[in-house]
């Protein structure tokens, strides 16, 4: 028999355990504050395969350093039919002050729990575990459709599996702001906006994959993953990425701080410790002889694909002159392949250009720079200046470049 039950909760829970199990359990318009020693267990399905479905309006657990705990449990006992619990947040869910939120993986072949955030999910000075499966169980899933903030000494763990279990999955469709520590040993799929602020850390042995043409990864802190695969959208920032980085043919890599309206540009480069496979667009903004985007790749080489291109964008009213050069890409492992397309966002007048290689950097004997060098345009025998051999900027790149300059960074 199909039953629906409404659970009405008092504003504060006494110490003890609240066990929610059954079919169709839900509540709405309740504000819950979890006091010390009062963990909440949202029970996953057992052998019956029946799961618990919880809909939240407003919930705060932790607070005033009391360290509460909420367990959104995965499927358990035996059999593939064990379904994990589902927790849906359409309001504000705050995990704060040493509290713990566990979105648990499945056990013994069971399915992992699911946490769907449609509102605001705030992890402040607390721990949020999106756990992997155990003993062949599936990992938990965290779907962020709203806004997720990992802030104030917090920890967000997207864990791998144990004893044959599958790793957890974090699917980001909205904005995700990381100012603290996010450890990913599972899978992160980004179709939204994912930002690692200065001082923020993403580490672990998992994978990060970005899809959708308007998605964006910005790294001003540090990010370490086994693979960072930017298939579409944008990658920018002046932090450090460690791992194997791929920029797909429909993606744009813009090192540094993409053009702010104030005309201020970050001079710090984007560092990649590992390898870079460039199959898309490298966007380089140049504001002056000393203020322009740079990309450092160390520990591995740069492979340039057949669909790659570099777009140079002169900003803040700057225009180059003959004999000026800009060293924009450095690789300790060398650069394999040649760029099939070079483009300029603005036309050049009376100048020729060339790409040259310059060895070494700050006294290093290995590695090389890719350098853009300008010279006076050569005249033909009739005295008519020969135009610079520019490749026309593809029509689709103009709005993309505009998007990068105008997309604000949340401070």
LUMNU-63846 format. One record per residue (C-alpha): residue number from 1; residue in three letters; x, y, z. Coordinates in steps of 0.25 Angstrom, whole numbers, plus 2048, in hexadecimal, padded with zeros to 3 digits. Each point is the difference from the previous one (the first is absolute). Layout:
+-----+---------+-----+-----+-----+
! num ! residuo !  c1 !  c2 !  c3 !
+-----+---------+-----+-----+-----+
! NUM !     Ala !   X !   Y !   Z !
...
+-----+---------+-----+-----+-----+
//
This chain:
+-----+---------+-----+-----+-----+
! num ! residuo !  c1 !  c2 !  c3 !
+-----+---------+-----+-----+-----+
!   1 !     Unk ! 800 ! 800 ! 800 !
!   2 !     Unk ! 805 ! 80E ! 7FC !
!   3 !     Unk ! 800 ! 809 ! 80C !
!   4 !     Unk ! 804 ! 80F ! 801 !
!   5 !     Unk ! 804 ! 805 ! 80E !
!   6 !     Unk ! 802 ! 80E ! 804 !
!   7 !     Unk ! 80A ! 802 ! 80B !
!   8 !     Unk ! 7FF ! 80D ! 808 !
!   9 !     Unk ! 80C ! 803 ! 808 !
!  10 !     Unk ! 802 ! 809 ! 80C !
!  11 !     Unk ! 80A ! 80C ! 7FE !
!  12 !     Unk ! 80A ! 7F9 ! 809 !
!  13 !     Unk ! 803 ! 7F1 ! 801 !
!  14 !     Unk ! 804 ! 7FA ! 80E !
!  15 !     Unk ! 80C ! 7F7 ! 801 !
!  16 !     Unk ! 7FE ! 7F3 ! 7F9 !
!  17 !     Unk ! 7FE ! 7FA ! 7F3 !
!  18 !     Unk ! 7F5 ! 803 ! 7F6 !
!  19 !     Unk ! 7FE ! 7F4 ! 7F7 !
!  20 !     Unk ! 7F8 ! 803 ! 7F3 !
!  21 !     Unk ! 7FD ! 7F4 ! 7F8 !
!  22 !     Unk ! 7F5 ! 7FC ! 7F7 !
!  23 !     Unk ! 7F9 ! 805 ! 7F3 !
!  24 !     Unk ! 7FD ! 80E ! 7FC !
!  25 !     Unk ! 804 ! 806 ! 80D !
!  26 !     Unk ! 801 ! 810 ! 7FE !
!  27 !     Unk ! 7FF ! 80D ! 808 !
!  28 !     Unk ! 7FF ! 80E ! 7FC !
!  29 !     Unk ! 801 ! 80E ! 806 !
!  30 !     Unk ! 807 ! 7FB ! 80D !
!  31 !     Unk ! 80D ! 806 ! 805 !
!  32 !     Unk ! 808 ! 7F6 ! 807 !
!  33 !     Unk ! 80C ! 803 ! 809 !
!  34 !     Unk ! 808 ! 7F4 ! 804 !
!  35 !     Unk ! 805 ! 800 ! 80F !
!  36 !     Unk ! 80D ! 7F8 ! 805 !
!  37 !     Unk ! 7FF ! 7F1 ! 800 !
!  38 !     Unk ! 7F4 ! 800 ! 7F7 !
!  39 !     Unk ! 803 ! 7F9 ! 7F3 !
!  40 !     Unk ! 7F6 ! 7FF ! 7F5 !
!  41 !     Unk ! 7FF ! 7F3 ! 7F8 !
!  42 !     Unk ! 7F9 ! 800 ! 7F3 !
!  43 !     Unk ! 7FF ! 7F1 ! 7FE !
!  44 !     Unk ! 803 ! 7FA ! 7F2 !
!  45 !     Unk ! 7F8 ! 7F4 ! 7FB !
!  46 !     Unk ! 803 ! 7F2 ! 804 !
!  47 !     Unk ! 7FD ! 7F3 ! 7F9 !
!  48 !     Unk ! 7F2 ! 805 ! 7FD !
!  49 !     Unk ! 806 ! 80B ! 7F7 !
!  50 !     Unk ! 7F7 ! 80B ! 806 !
!  51 !     Unk ! 807 ! 80D ! 802 !
!  52 !     Unk ! 7FE ! 80C ! 808 !
!  53 !     Unk ! 7FD ! 80E ! 7F9 !
!  54 !     Unk ! 802 ! 80C ! 808 !
!  55 !     Unk ! 7FD ! 80E ! 7FB !
!  56 !     Unk ! 806 ! 80C ! 808 !
!  57 !     Unk ! 7FC ! 80E ! 802 !
!  58 !     Unk ! 80A ! 806 ! 80A !
!  59 !     Unk ! 80A ! 7F8 ! 808 !
!  60 !     Unk ! 80C ! 804 ! 808 !
!  61 !     Unk ! 808 ! 7F6 ! 808 !
!  62 !     Unk ! 80C ! 803 ! 808 !
!  63 !     Unk ! 801 ! 80E ! 805 !
!  64 !     Unk ! 807 ! 806 ! 80C !
!  65 !     Unk ! 80A ! 7F5 ! 7FF !
!  66 !     Unk ! 7F7 ! 7F5 ! 803 !
!  67 !     Unk ! 804 ! 7F6 ! 7F5 !
!  68 !     Unk ! 7F3 ! 7F9 ! 7FC !
!  69 !     Unk ! 7FF ! 7F5 ! 7F6 !
!  70 !     Unk ! 7F7 ! 7FD ! 7F5 !
!  71 !     Unk ! 801 ! 7F2 ! 7F8 !
!  72 !     Unk ! 7F9 ! 7FF ! 7F3 !
!  73 !     Unk ! 802 ! 7F1 ! 7FF !
!  74 !     Unk ! 802 ! 7F7 ! 7F4 !
!  75 !     Unk ! 7FA ! 7F3 ! 7FD !
!  76 !     Unk ! 804 ! 7F5 ! 809 !
!  77 !     Unk ! 7FF ! 7F1 ! 803 !
!  78 !     Unk ! 800 ! 7F7 ! 7F3 !
!  79 !     Unk ! 7FC ! 801 ! 7F2 !
!  80 !     Unk ! 800 ! 80A ! 7F5 !
!  81 !     Unk ! 7F2 ! 805 ! 804 !
!  82 !     Unk ! 804 ! 807 ! 80C !
!  83 !     Unk ! 7FE ! 80F ! 7FD !
!  84 !     Unk ! 807 ! 80B ! 807 !
!  85 !     Unk ! 7F8 ! 80B ! 806 !
!  86 !     Unk ! 7FE ! 80E ! 7F9 !
!  87 !     Unk ! 801 ! 80D ! 807 !
!  88 !     Unk ! 7FB ! 80C ! 7F8 !
!  89 !     Unk ! 803 ! 80E ! 804 !
!  90 !     Unk ! 7F8 ! 80B ! 7FA !
!  91 !     Unk ! 803 ! 80B ! 80A !
!  92 !     Unk ! 80C ! 802 ! 809 !
!  93 !     Unk ! 808 ! 7F4 ! 806 !
!  94 !     Unk ! 80B ! 805 ! 809 !
!  95 !     Unk ! 80B ! 7F7 ! 805 !
!  96 !     Unk ! 808 ! 808 ! 80A !
!  97 !     Unk ! 809 ! 800 ! 80C !
!  98 !     Unk ! 807 ! 7F2 ! 800 !
!  99 !     Unk ! 7F3 ! 7F9 ! 7FC !
! 100 !     Unk ! 800 ! 7F4 ! 7F6 !
! 101 !     Unk ! 7F7 ! 7FD ! 7F4 !
! 102 !     Unk ! 802 ! 7F2 ! 7FB !
! 103 !     Unk ! 7FA ! 7FD ! 7F2 !
! 104 !     Unk ! 803 ! 7F1 ! 801 !
! 105 !     Unk ! 804 ! 7F6 ! 7F5 !
! 106 !     Unk ! 7F9 ! 7F3 ! 7FF !
! 107 !     Unk ! 805 ! 7F3 ! 807 !
! 108 !     Unk ! 800 ! 7F1 ! 7FA !
! 109 !     Unk ! 7FB ! 804 ! 7F2 !
! 110 !     Unk ! 7F6 ! 80B ! 805 !
! 111 !     Unk ! 7FE ! 80D ! 7FA !
! 112 !     Unk ! 806 ! 80D ! 805 !
! 113 !     Unk ! 7F8 ! 80B ! 807 !
! 114 !     Unk ! 7FD ! 80C ! 7F8 !
! 115 !     Unk ! 800 ! 80F ! 804 !
! 116 !     Unk ! 7F9 ! 80A ! 7F7 !
! 117 !     Unk ! 803 ! 80E ! 803 !
! 118 !     Unk ! 7F6 ! 80A ! 7F9 !
! 119 !     Unk ! 802 ! 80B ! 809 !
! 120 !     Unk ! 80C ! 804 ! 809 !
! 121 !     Unk ! 80A ! 7F6 ! 806 !
! 122 !     Unk ! 80A ! 806 ! 809 !
! 123 !     Unk ! 80B ! 7F9 ! 806 !
! 124 !     Unk ! 807 ! 809 ! 80B !
! 125 !     Unk ! 80B ! 7FB ! 809 !
! 126 !     Unk ! 7FA ! 7F2 ! 7FF !
! 127 !     Unk ! 801 ! 7F3 ! 7F8 !
! 128 !     Unk ! 7F8 ! 7FB ! 7F4 !
! 129 !     Unk ! 803 ! 7F2 ! 7FC !
! 130 !     Unk ! 7FA ! 7FB ! 7F3 !
! 131 !     Unk ! 805 ! 7F2 ! 802 !
! 132 !     Unk ! 804 ! 7F4 ! 7F7 !
! 133 !     Unk ! 7FA ! 7F3 ! 800 !
! 134 !     Unk ! 805 ! 7F4 ! 808 !
! 135 !     Unk ! 800 ! 7F1 ! 7FD !
! 136 !     Unk ! 7FB ! 802 ! 7F2 !
! 137 !     Unk ! 7F7 ! 80B ! 803 !
! 138 !     Unk ! 7FD ! 80C ! 7F8 !
! 139 !     Unk ! 806 ! 80E ! 804 !
! 140 !     Unk ! 7F7 ! 80B ! 804 !
! 141 !     Unk ! 7FC ! 80B ! 7F7 !
! 142 !     Unk ! 7FF ! 80F ! 803 !
! 143 !     Unk ! 7F9 ! 808 ! 7F6 !
! 144 !     Unk ! 802 ! 80F ! 801 !
! 145 !     Unk ! 7F5 ! 808 ! 7F8 !
! 146 !     Unk ! 800 ! 80C ! 80A !
! 147 !     Unk ! 80C ! 806 ! 807 !
! 148 !     Unk ! 80A ! 7F9 ! 808 !
! 149 !     Unk ! 80B ! 807 ! 809 !
! 150 !     Unk ! 80B ! 7F9 ! 806 !
! 151 !     Unk ! 806 ! 80A ! 80A !
! 152 !     Unk ! 806 ! 804 ! 80D !
! 153 !     Unk ! 809 ! 7F4 ! 803 !
! 154 !     Unk ! 7F6 ! 7F6 ! 7FB !
! 155 !     Unk ! 803 ! 7F3 ! 7F9 !
! 156 !     Unk ! 7F8 ! 7FA ! 7F4 !
! 157 !     Unk ! 804 ! 7F1 ! 7FD !
! 158 !     Unk ! 7FC ! 7FA ! 7F3 !
! 159 !     Unk ! 805 ! 7F2 ! 804 !
! 160 !     Unk ! 805 ! 7F4 ! 7F8 !
! 161 !     Unk ! 7FA ! 7F2 ! 802 !
! 162 !     Unk ! 806 ! 7F5 ! 809 !
! 163 !     Unk ! 800 ! 7F1 ! 7FF !
! 164 !     Unk ! 7FB ! 800 ! 7F2 !
! 165 !     Unk ! 7F6 ! 80B ! 802 !
! 166 !     Unk ! 7FE ! 80C ! 7F6 !
! 167 !     Unk ! 805 ! 80E ! 803 !
! 168 !     Unk ! 7F6 ! 80B ! 803 !
! 169 !     Unk ! 7FC ! 80A ! 7F5 !
! 170 !     Unk ! 7FE ! 80F ! 801 !
! 171 !     Unk ! 7F8 ! 806 ! 7F5 !
! 172 !     Unk ! 801 ! 810 ! 800 !
! 173 !     Unk ! 7F5 ! 807 ! 7F7 !
! 174 !     Unk ! 800 ! 80D ! 808 !
! 175 !     Unk ! 80B ! 809 ! 807 !
! 176 !     Unk ! 809 ! 7F9 ! 809 !
! 177 !     Unk ! 80A ! 808 ! 808 !
! 178 !     Unk ! 80C ! 7FA ! 807 !
! 179 !     Unk ! 808 ! 808 ! 80A !
! 180 !     Unk ! 804 ! 7F5 ! 809 !
! 181 !     Unk ! 804 ! 7F1 ! 7FD !
! 182 !     Unk ! 7F9 ! 7F7 ! 7F6 !
! 183 !     Unk ! 805 ! 7F2 ! 7FF !
! 184 !     Unk ! 7FC ! 7F8 ! 7F4 !
! 185 !     Unk ! 804 ! 7F1 ! 7FF !
! 186 !     Unk ! 7F3 ! 7FE ! 7F7 !
! 187 !     Unk ! 7FA ! 807 ! 7F5 !
! 188 !     Unk ! 7FD ! 80F ! 7FE !
! 189 !     Unk ! 7F7 ! 804 ! 7F4 !
! 190 !     Unk ! 7FF ! 80F ! 7FD !
! 191 !     Unk ! 7F5 ! 806 ! 7F8 !
! 192 !     Unk ! 7FF ! 80D ! 807 !
! 193 !     Unk ! 80A ! 809 ! 807 !
! 194 !     Unk ! 80B ! 7FA ! 809 !
! 195 !     Unk ! 809 ! 80A ! 807 !
! 196 !     Unk ! 80C ! 7FD ! 809 !
! 197 !     Unk ! 804 ! 80D ! 807 !
! 198 !     Unk ! 80E ! 804 ! 805 !
! 199 !     Unk ! 803 ! 7F8 ! 80C !
! 200 !     Unk ! 7F6 ! 7F5 ! 7FB !
! 201 !     Unk ! 804 ! 7F2 ! 7FD !
! 202 !     Unk ! 7FB ! 7F5 ! 7F8 !
! 203 !     Unk ! 808 ! 7F3 ! 801 !
! 204 !     Unk ! 7FF ! 7F1 ! 7FF !
! 205 !     Unk ! 802 ! 7F6 ! 7F5 !
! 206 !     Unk ! 7F2 ! 801 ! 7F9 !
! 207 !     Unk ! 7FC ! 806 ! 7F3 !
! 208 !     Unk ! 7FA ! 80D ! 7FC !
! 209 !     Unk ! 7F9 ! 801 ! 7F3 !
! 210 !     Unk ! 7F9 ! 80D ! 7FB !
! 211 !     Unk ! 7F5 ! 800 ! 7F5 !
! 212 !     Unk ! 7F6 ! 80A ! 7FB !
! 213 !     Unk ! 805 ! 80C ! 7F8 !
! 214 !     Unk ! 7FD ! 80B ! 80A !
! 215 !     Unk ! 806 ! 7F8 ! 80C !
! 216 !     Unk ! 80C ! 805 ! 807 !
! 217 !     Unk ! 80B ! 7FC ! 809 !
! 218 !     Unk ! 808 ! 80B ! 807 !
! 219 !     Unk ! 80C ! 7FD ! 808 !
! 220 !     Unk ! 807 ! 80B ! 808 !
! 221 !     Unk ! 804 ! 7F6 ! 80B !
! 222 !     Unk ! 805 ! 7F1 ! 7FE !
! 223 !     Unk ! 7FA ! 7F4 ! 7F9 !
! 224 !     Unk ! 806 ! 7F2 ! 7FF !
! 225 !     Unk ! 7F9 ! 7F5 ! 7F9 !
! 226 !     Unk ! 804 ! 7F4 ! 7F8 !
! 227 !     Unk ! 7F9 ! 806 ! 7F4 !
! 228 !     Unk ! 7FA ! 80E ! 7FD !
! 229 !     Unk ! 7F8 ! 7FF ! 7F3 !
! 230 !     Unk ! 7FB ! 80D ! 7FB !
! 231 !     Unk ! 7F7 ! 7FB ! 7F4 !
! 232 !     Unk ! 7F8 ! 80D ! 7FF !
! 233 !     Unk ! 7FF ! 80E ! 806 !
! 234 !     Unk ! 80B ! 808 ! 807 !
! 235 !     Unk ! 80C ! 7FD ! 809 !
! 236 !     Unk ! 807 ! 80C ! 806 !
! 237 !     Unk ! 807 ! 806 ! 80D !
! 238 !     Unk ! 80E ! 802 ! 805 !
! 239 !     Unk ! 801 ! 7F4 ! 809 !
! 240 !     Unk ! 806 ! 7F3 ! 7FF !
! 241 !     Unk ! 7FB ! 7F3 ! 7F9 !
! 242 !     Unk ! 807 ! 7F3 ! 802 !
! 243 !     Unk ! 7FD ! 7F4 ! 7F7 !
! 244 !     Unk ! 7FD ! 7FD ! 7F2 !
! 245 !     Unk ! 7F8 ! 80C ! 7FA !
! 246 !     Unk ! 7F9 ! 7FF ! 7F3 !
! 247 !     Unk ! 7F9 ! 80C ! 7F9 !
! 248 !     Unk ! 7F6 ! 7FB ! 7F6 !
! 249 !     Unk ! 7FD ! 806 ! 7F2 !
! 250 !     Unk ! 7F4 ! 807 ! 805 !
! 251 !     Unk ! 807 ! 805 ! 80D !
! 252 !     Unk ! 808 ! 80D ! 803 !
! 253 !     Unk ! 80C ! 801 ! 809 !
! 254 !     Unk ! 802 ! 80E ! 805 !
! 255 !     Unk ! 80C ! 801 ! 80A !
! 256 !     Unk ! 800 ! 80B ! 80A !
! 257 !     Unk ! 7F4 ! 809 ! 804 !
! 258 !     Unk ! 7F7 ! 802 ! 7F4 !
! 259 !     Unk ! 7FD ! 80F ! 7FD !
! 260 !     Unk ! 7FA ! 807 ! 80B !
! 261 !     Unk ! 7F8 ! 80D ! 7FD !
! 262 !     Unk ! 80A ! 808 ! 809 !
! 263 !     Unk ! 80B ! 7FD ! 7F6 !
! 264 !     Unk ! 808 ! 7F8 ! 80B !
! 265 !     Unk ! 806 ! 7F3 ! 7FC !
! 266 !     Unk ! 807 ! 7F5 ! 808 !
! 267 !     Unk ! 80F ! 7FF ! 7FC !
! 268 !     Unk ! 801 ! 7F3 ! 807 !
! 269 !     Unk ! 800 ! 7F4 ! 7F6 !
! 270 !     Unk ! 7F8 ! 7F4 ! 800 !
! 271 !     Unk ! 809 ! 7F4 ! 804 !
! 272 !     Unk ! 7FE ! 7F2 ! 7FB !
! 273 !     Unk ! 808 ! 7F5 ! 807 !
! 274 !     Unk ! 7FF ! 7F4 ! 7F7 !
! 275 !     Unk ! 7FC ! 800 ! 7F2 !
! 276 !     Unk ! 7F7 ! 809 ! 7F6 !
! 277 !     Unk ! 7F9 ! 7FA ! 7F4 !
! 278 !     Unk ! 7FB ! 80D ! 7F9 !
! 279 !     Unk ! 7F5 ! 7FD ! 7F6 !
! 280 !     Unk ! 7F8 ! 80D ! 801 !
! 281 !     Unk ! 803 ! 80E ! 802 !
! 282 !     Unk ! 80B ! 807 ! 808 !
! 283 !     Unk ! 7FB ! 80E ! 803 !
! 284 !     Unk ! 80B ! 80A ! 803 !
! 285 !     Unk ! 7FD ! 80E ! 805 !
! 286 !     Unk ! 80B ! 80B ! 7FF !
! 287 !     Unk ! 7FE ! 80D ! 807 !
! 288 !     Unk ! 80E ! 805 ! 800 !
! 289 !     Unk ! 80F ! 7FB ! 7FE !
! 290 !     Unk ! 800 ! 7FB ! 80E !
! 291 !     Unk ! 7F1 ! 7FD ! 802 !
! 292 !     Unk ! 7FB ! 7F4 ! 7F8 !
! 293 !     Unk ! 7FC ! 7F2 ! 802 !
! 294 !     Unk ! 80A ! 7F5 ! 801 !
! 295 !     Unk ! 7FF ! 7F1 ! 802 !
! 296 !     Unk ! 80B ! 7F7 ! 806 !
! 297 !     Unk ! 800 ! 7F1 ! 7FE !
! 298 !     Unk ! 80A ! 7F8 ! 809 !
! 299 !     Unk ! 803 ! 7F1 ! 802 !
! 300 !     Unk ! 7FA ! 7FD ! 7F2 !
! 301 !     Unk ! 7FF ! 805 ! 7F2 !
! 302 !     Unk ! 7F5 ! 807 ! 7F8 !
! 303 !     Unk ! 7FA ! 7F9 ! 7F4 !
! 304 !     Unk ! 7F9 ! 809 ! 7F6 !
! 305 !     Unk ! 7F5 ! 7FA ! 7F8 !
! 306 !     Unk ! 7FB ! 802 ! 7F2 !
! 307 !     Unk ! 7F4 ! 808 ! 805 !
! 308 !     Unk ! 807 ! 809 ! 809 !
! 309 !     Unk ! 802 ! 80F ! 7FF !
! 310 !     Unk ! 805 ! 80C ! 807 !
! 311 !     Unk ! 7F8 ! 80D ! 801 !
! 312 !     Unk ! 808 ! 80D ! 804 !
! 313 !     Unk ! 7F7 ! 80B ! 806 !
! 314 !     Unk ! 806 ! 80E ! 802 !
! 315 !     Unk ! 7F8 ! 806 ! 80C !
! 316 !     Unk ! 801 ! 80D ! 808 !
! 317 !     Unk ! 803 ! 808 ! 7F3 !
! 318 !     Unk ! 80D ! 7FA ! 7FE !
! 319 !     Unk ! 805 ! 7FD ! 7F2 !
! 320 !     Unk ! 80E ! 7FA ! 7FD !
! 321 !     Unk ! 80C ! 806 ! 7F8 !
! 322 !     Unk ! 80B ! 7FA ! 7F8 !
! 323 !     Unk ! 80B ! 7F9 ! 808 !
! 324 !     Unk ! 7F7 ! 7FD ! 80B !
! 325 !     Unk ! 7FE ! 7F1 ! 805 !
! 326 !     Unk ! 7F7 ! 7F9 ! 80A !
! 327 !     Unk ! 804 ! 7F2 ! 806 !
! 328 !     Unk ! 7F3 ! 7FA ! 803 !
! 329 !     Unk ! 802 ! 7F1 ! 801 !
! 330 !     Unk ! 80B ! 7F8 ! 807 !
! 331 !     Unk ! 802 ! 7F1 ! 800 !
! 332 !     Unk ! 80C ! 7F9 ! 807 !
! 333 !     Unk ! 7FC ! 7F3 ! 7F8 !
! 334 !     Unk ! 800 ! 807 ! 7F3 !
! 335 !     Unk ! 7F4 ! 803 ! 7F6 !
! 336 !     Unk ! 7FC ! 7F5 ! 7F6 !
! 337 !     Unk ! 7F9 ! 804 ! 7F4 !
! 338 !     Unk ! 7FD ! 80E ! 7F9 !
! 339 !     Unk ! 7F5 ! 809 ! 802 !
! 340 !     Unk ! 7F7 ! 800 ! 7F3 !
! 341 !     Unk ! 7F9 ! 80D ! 803 !
! 342 !     Unk ! 804 ! 80D ! 806 !
! 343 !     Unk ! 7F6 ! 80B ! 801 !
! 344 !     Unk ! 7FF ! 80E ! 805 !
! 345 !     Unk ! 7F3 ! 806 ! 807 !
! 346 !     Unk ! 804 ! 80E ! 7FA !
! 347 !     Unk ! 807 ! 803 ! 7F2 !
! 348 !     Unk ! 80E ! 803 ! 7FF !
! 349 !     Unk ! 805 ! 80C ! 7F8 !
! 350 !     Unk ! 80E ! 801 ! 7FA !
! 351 !     Unk ! 805 ! 7F4 ! 808 !
! 352 !     Unk ! 805 ! 7F2 ! 7FD !
! 353 !     Unk ! 800 ! 7F5 ! 80A !
! 354 !     Unk ! 807 ! 7F3 ! 803 !
! 355 !     Unk ! 800 ! 7F5 ! 80A !
! 356 !     Unk ! 80E ! 7FC ! 805 !
! 357 !     Unk ! 806 ! 7F7 ! 80B !
! 358 !     Unk ! 809 ! 805 ! 80B !
! 359 !     Unk ! 808 ! 7F7 ! 808 !
! 360 !     Unk ! 800 ! 800 ! 80F !
! 361 !     Unk ! 7F9 ! 808 ! 80B !
! 362 !     Unk ! 807 ! 807 ! 80C !
! 363 !     Unk ! 80D ! 7F9 ! 7FE !
! 364 !     Unk ! 7FA ! 7F2 ! 7FD !
! 365 !     Unk ! 807 ! 7F8 ! 7F5 !
! 366 !     Unk ! 7F4 ! 7F8 ! 7FC !
! 367 !     Unk ! 7F3 ! 804 ! 7FB !
! 368 !     Unk ! 7FC ! 80A ! 7F6 !
! 369 !     Unk ! 7F6 ! 80C ! 7FE !
! 370 !     Unk ! 7F7 ! 803 ! 7F5 !
! 371 !     Unk ! 801 ! 80E ! 7FC !
! 372 !     Unk ! 7F8 ! 80A ! 7F8 !
! 373 !     Unk ! 809 ! 80A ! 7F9 !
! 374 !     Unk ! 7FC ! 80C ! 7F8 !
! 375 !     Unk ! 808 ! 807 ! 7F5 !
! 376 !     Unk ! 7FE ! 80B ! 7F5 !
! 377 !     Unk ! 7F7 ! 7FB ! 7F5 !
! 378 !     Unk ! 808 ! 7FD ! 7F3 !
! 379 !     Unk ! 7FD ! 808 ! 7F4 !
! 380 !     Unk ! 7FE ! 7F9 ! 7F2 !
! 381 !     Unk ! 808 ! 805 ! 7F4 !
! 382 !     Unk ! 7F5 ! 80A ! 7FC !
! 383 !     Unk ! 802 ! 807 ! 80E !
! 384 !     Unk ! 7F3 ! 7FB ! 805 !
! 385 !     Unk ! 801 ! 7FA ! 80F !
! 386 !     Unk ! 7FD ! 7F1 ! 800 !
! 387 !     Unk ! 7F5 ! 7FD ! 80A !
! 388 !     Unk ! 804 ! 7F7 ! 80C !
! 389 !     Unk ! 7FD ! 7F2 ! 7FD !
! 390 !     Unk ! 7F4 ! 7FF ! 80A !
! 391 !     Unk ! 7F7 ! 7F5 ! 801 !
! 392 !     Unk ! 7F1 ! 806 ! 801 !
! 393 !     Unk ! 7FA ! 7FE ! 80D !
! 394 !     Unk ! 7F5 ! 7F7 ! 800 !
! 395 !     Unk ! 7F2 ! 806 ! 802 !
! 396 !     Unk ! 7FD ! 7F7 ! 80B !
! 397 !     Unk ! 80C ! 804 ! 808 !
! 398 !     Unk ! 7FC ! 80F ! 802 !
! 399 !     Unk ! 7F4 ! 7FE ! 809 !
! 400 !     Unk ! 808 ! 7F5 ! 808 !
! 401 !     Unk ! 80B ! 80A ! 802 !
! 402 !     Unk ! 7F6 ! 80B ! 804 !
! 403 !     Unk ! 7FA ! 7F5 ! 80A !
! 404 !     Unk ! 80E ! 7FE ! 806 !
! 405 !     Unk ! 802 ! 80F ! 802 !
! 406 !     Unk ! 7F2 ! 803 ! 806 !
! 407 !     Unk ! 7FE ! 7F3 ! 809 !
! 408 !     Unk ! 802 ! 805 ! 80E !
! 409 !     Unk ! 808 ! 7F9 ! 80A !
! 410 !     Unk ! 7F9 ! 7FF ! 80E !
! 411 !     Unk ! 809 ! 806 ! 80A !
+-----+---------+-----+-----+-----+
//
